[in-house]
């Protein structure tokens, strides 16, 4: 087995066109030929007022962009951030 370290980055974006917040986890590889990432979109139940209130879990979406073997610990941390956010 070959050990390697894979760099990842994450960000939280507001998607005003969808009235949602979007968590993204990106593969951060300097020689990448494409953008590979996963995203979780959390719709806002009150898009025109504060504070943010998420819609129920069955209205959230998980989307994979590209092909990527995500390190389990990085993905687990990503899920924890969303769950605790």
C-alpha positions as CSV (number, residue, x, y, z in Angstrom):
1,X,0.0,0.0,0.0
2,X,1.3,3.4,-0.9
3,X,0.7,6.2,1.6
4,X,-0.1,9.6,0.3
5,X,-1.5,12.9,1.5
6,X,-4.3,14.5,-0.4
7,X,-5.0,18.2,0.1
8,X,-8.6,19.4,0.4
9,X,-10.2,22.7,1.0
10,X,-13.7,23.7,1.9
11,X,-15.9,26.7,1.8
12,X,-19.4,27.9,2.6
13,X,-21.2,30.0,-0.1
14,X,-24.5,31.7,-0.2
15,X,-26.5,30.9,-3.3
16,X,-28.9,33.8,-3.6
17,X,-30.3,32.3,-6.9
18,X,-31.4,29.2,-5.0
19,X,-32.1,30.8,-1.6
20,X,-29.7,28.3,0.0
21,X,-26.3,27.9,1.6
22,X,-23.9,25.6,-0.1
23,X,-21.0,23.7,1.6
24,X,-18.3,22.6,-0.8
25,X,-15.3,20.3,-0.3
26,X,-12.7,20.7,-3.1
27,X,-9.7,18.6,-4.0
28,X,-6.8,21.0,-3.8
29,X,-4.3,19.5,-6.2
30,X,-1.9,21.9,-8.0
31,X,-1.8,19.8,-11.2
32,X,-5.5,19.1,-11.4
33,X,-6.9,19.3,-14.9
34,X,-10.5,19.8,-13.7
35,X,-12.4,21.1,-10.7
36,X,-13.4,18.1,-8.6
37,X,-15.6,18.7,-5.6
38,X,-18.7,17.7,-3.6
39,X,-21.4,20.0,-2.3
40,X,-24.2,20.0,0.1
41,X,-27.0,22.5,-0.5
42,X,-29.0,23.6,2.4
43,X,-32.2,25.6,1.4
44,X,-33.2,28.5,3.6
45,X,-36.7,28.3,5.0
46,X,-36.8,32.1,5.5
47,X,-34.8,33.4,2.5
48,X,-35.8,37.0,2.9
49,X,-35.3,37.5,6.6
50,X,-32.6,36.8,9.2
51,X,-31.6,34.5,10.8
52,X,-31.0,31.6,8.5
53,X,-33.3,28.6,9.1
54,X,-32.6,25.4,7.3
55,X,-35.3,23.5,5.6
56,X,-35.8,19.8,6.6
57,X,-33.1,17.3,5.8
58,X,-35.2,15.7,3.0
59,X,-34.9,19.0,1.1
60,X,-31.0,19.2,1.3
61,X,-29.0,17.9,-1.7
62,X,-25.6,16.2,-2.0
63,X,-23.9,16.5,-5.4
64,X,-20.6,15.1,-6.7
65,X,-18.8,17.1,-9.4
66,X,-16.2,14.9,-11.1
67,X,-14.5,11.7,-9.9
68,X,-12.6,11.7,-6.7
69,X,-11.6,9.2,-4.0
70,X,-12.1,11.5,-1.0
71,X,-10.1,10.6,2.1
72,X,-12.5,9.4,4.8
73,X,-11.2,11.7,7.5
74,X,-11.6,14.7,5.3
75,X,-15.1,13.7,4.3
76,X,-16.0,13.0,7.9
77,X,-14.8,16.4,9.0
78,X,-16.9,18.0,6.1
79,X,-20.0,16.2,7.4
80,X,-19.3,17.3,11.0
81,X,-19.0,20.9,9.9
82,X,-22.4,20.8,8.1
83,X,-24.0,18.9,11.0
84,X,-22.7,21.4,13.6
85,X,-23.2,24.5,11.4
